[in-house]
Amino acid sequence: MSTSPANWYPDPMKRHQVRYWDGTVWTHHVSNNGVTGIDPPNSTRLDRFEQGLTVGNEGDPDKINRQVSATGYKGAGIQNAAFEGAGTLFTEPILVVNQKAKIIELSNQYSVFNAQGLQVAAVNEVGQSAVKKAVRLLTSWDQFLTHRYVIADASGTTLLQITRPAKLMKSSIIVSDPAGAEIGRIVQQNMFGKIRFGLEAGGAAVGSINAENWRAWNFRIEDHTGAEVARITKTFEGIARTMFTSADNYVVQLHDHIPQPLLSLVVAAALSVDTALKQDSRGLG
């Protein structure tokens, strides 16, 4: 492979359909049936054990269509997008966020699609040591530890980084650009009643996330004036996934084009609300 150009090739580790070669080394970016994910070439037996217990297909086009258009608890009931998307994470009016379902989950992974089923991003938890994974497997203390995520496009290019620092009570999330420079923060405002988060950039409030019920399943996202700019709706993942996995699925609807840095915070909020609230349970975190 030393002279081969950067591209996707059959996975030499034979754990996935294809793996990305960057022109020099095999990377941790992999893909199966067009759905990208993370699996380091030197992954441990514990990592491979977890991957082997993955169930379901979060990229099924029919499922994505139901999540977007179905009414009631099955979907977001969206019939028309507010504007035309351009096929990237920051240009789509509708994002479908599906968590990879695993019977045993040691690290969180999400795939992000547009309303037409095109994958526009992958969210992968990084920096999980064997000790932290063992803690997650054997105890509920994992919710108190720091969690880091990388949001990348389908080619593996980093778009955003998310860090949820270790917490005791309230969650906060730091959103950074690909180089690690802070864009802003998502800060939990309360612990009881309908959960609220503040969106901050440069120390100033630029918006908020407001749960619409005490179970914190659906959220209204507002700008600094209180105008609703986006909505997050939790969709039903199916009886089997509910009973045997901790996977959650969300549909994100943007009502209009949103300026930066609020747009990055809104996207990050949509991709991290599950981490902030439900790291170790299906109720409030």
N, C-alpha and C positions, 0 to 999 in steps of 0.2 A: 504493500500500500504506500510505500515511501514516495512514489511518483504520482499517485492518484490525486486528482483535484478534490477540493472539499465538496462533499455531497453525501447523500444517504446511500448506504450499502447494506447488504445482508449482514446481520449481526454476527460477528465472528464468535461471540460467546454463546450463540444459539439460544438465547433467552427471549429474543424478540424478533419480529420480522426484519426490521432494519435498525441500524444505529448510525449516528452522524460522525463522519470522519472530517476533521477540520483542515485536512491537508498535511497535518503533522502527527496527530494522535487520535485515537478513538475517544469520543466524548461521552458524557453521561446521558445525552439526549437520545431517546429511542422512540419508535413508533410501531403501532400495531393497528392494522386496518384504518390507517389515516389518523389515528388518535395518538398524539405525542405524549411522552412522559419522561420521567427521570429514573435511570438505573445505572449507577456508577459501574464501570467495567470491573472494578475490584470490590463489588458489593459482597457483604458477608452472607453466611448461611442464614442468619436471622432475616436479612433483607429479602433473600430469595424465598424463604419460607412465607413471609408476608405477601410477596407478589403472587405466590402460588395459590393463595387463598382469596384472590380477587375474583369477584363474581359480577355478572351483568355486563352490559355494554352501554356506557354513558353516552356514546356518540350515535345511537340509533336514530335515524332521521324521523321515523314515525313518532318515537318518544319525544323528540325535541319539538315537533309540530304540536303534539298534545300539550306539552308543558306551556307553550306560548299561547295557544288559542283556546284550549278547553276552559270551561267555566267551573266554578265551584272549587273544591279542594284539589282537583286534578291539574289545574293550570291557572295561568294568569289572566285568561280571558281577553287577550290582546288580539284585535282584529286588524288594526292598521297601525303601522309604524309612524312616528311623528315626522321622520325624515328618511331619506335614502342613505343606506350605509355604504361604506367603501371597502368592507372586508377586513378591517383591522380592529384591534381592541378599542382604540380611541375614536373610531369613526362610526361604530354601529349603534343604532338607536335601541336595539334589543340584544341583551346578552343572556345566554342560558348557561348557568354555572352548575355543573354536575360533579359531585364528589365521587371519586373512585370508590366503589363498594368493596370492602374487605371484611371477611369474617373475623380476622384479627388485624387491627389497625395499629401500626407502630409509627407511621408518619402519614400526614395528610397530603392528599393529591386531588386536584380538581382539573377538569377540562372545561374550557370556555368556548361556546359556539355562538354563531349568530343565529338569527331566526330561520335561516335556510339550511342549517346544519353544518356550515363550514366552521372548522375549528380555528379560532383566532388567537387562542392563548392556552398555556398550560401553567398551573400553579403547583409548585412542588415544595414541600418542606425540606430544608437543607440543614446541615450541621448537627444532625442527630447522631450522637455517639452511641456505641453499643450499650453503654451504661444507661443513657437516657431512654433508649428503646426498651431495655429490660425494666426500668422503672415504670414505663407506660404499660408494659405487658402485665406486670405483677401488682401494681398499686394504682391509686387514683391521684397520686401526687403530681403527675405530669401537668395538671392544670396550673400548678404554681411555678413551673419552669419557663424559661425563655424559649420562644418559638420563632423561627426565621423562615421566610418563604421567598422564592424567586418566581416572578411572573415573566414568562418568556413567550415569544411568538412561535409559530410552527417550525421556523428554521433554527430555533434555539437561542435567538437573540434576546437578551434580557431587556424587559420593558420597564419593570418596577421591582423594587424590593420592599418587603414588609417584615417588620420585627414587632412581635408582641413581647415586651419585657416581662420578666417574672412578676407575678402579681400575688397579692394576698386577698384583696377584695375586688376593687374595680379594675377593669381592663383598660389599657391604653395601647395604641398601635402607632408605630412610627412608619411613615411612608417615605421611601427614598427613591432617587433616580438610579439608573443603571450604574453610575459611578459611586453611589453610596451617599450622595449629598441629600440632606433631608428636604422633602417637599412640604410636608406638613404632618399633622397628627390627628388621630381619631381617639377621642377621650371619653370614656364612660362617665356620665353625669350623675347617675343615681343607681341604687341597688334594689329598690322596691317599687312596685307599681310598673307602669309602662316604661321600659328601658329607653333611655335617651343617650345619644352620643353627640359630642360637639366636634365639628370639623374646624381645625385650626391651621393656619399657615403664617409663618413669620410672627407667631405670638398673637395673631388677631383671629377672631371668629369669622369664618367664611361660610358656615352652614351648619346643619345639624341632621342627625338621623333619629327618627322618632318611631318607636314600636307602636303598632296600632292595637295591640292587645297585650295582656300581661304575660302570655307565653312567648312573646317576642318572635313571632313567626313571619309577620309582614311588617315592612318598614316604609315610612314616607321620608324622603330626603328633601330638605329645604335649603335654599341659599340664605345669605345673611339677612335678607329682608323678610324671611318667612314664607316666600313663594315656593311651592313644590316644584322641584326640577327633575325628580326621578322617583321611582318606586321599586321596592324589592318585594317579591312575592315568593313564599315558599311553596313548592309543588309536591304533591304526593309521590313518593318514590316507589310505592308498591308494597304489598303485604310482606313479601319475603324479605325485601331489603329492610323494612321497618323492624321486623322481628329479629333478624339475624345479623344486621350490620348497623353501623352508626352513620351511614352516608346520608347526606342532606342535599337537596337540589333547590336552586333558586332561579327565578327569572327576573332580570333587571330591565326596566323600561325607562329610557331617557325621554323627557317630554320635549326637549329642544337641544340645540347645540349648546354645550356648557363650556365656558372659558377656563383656562388653566389659572391657578393650580386646583380650582375646585373640581375640574373634570378628573384629574388623577386621584383626588381624594374620594370622589364618588365611586370610581371604578374600584379603587382599593377597598372601599367600604363594602361593596358588593361581594368582593372576593375574600373578605376577611371577617364578615359578620359571624360566620359559623365558628371561626376560631375564637373570636372574642367572647361569644356567649356559650358555646356548647363544646368546649374542648374535651370534656370527659363525660358529658351526660346529654340527654335529649331535652333537659329542662334548662333553666337559667344557669349560667356559669358563675 
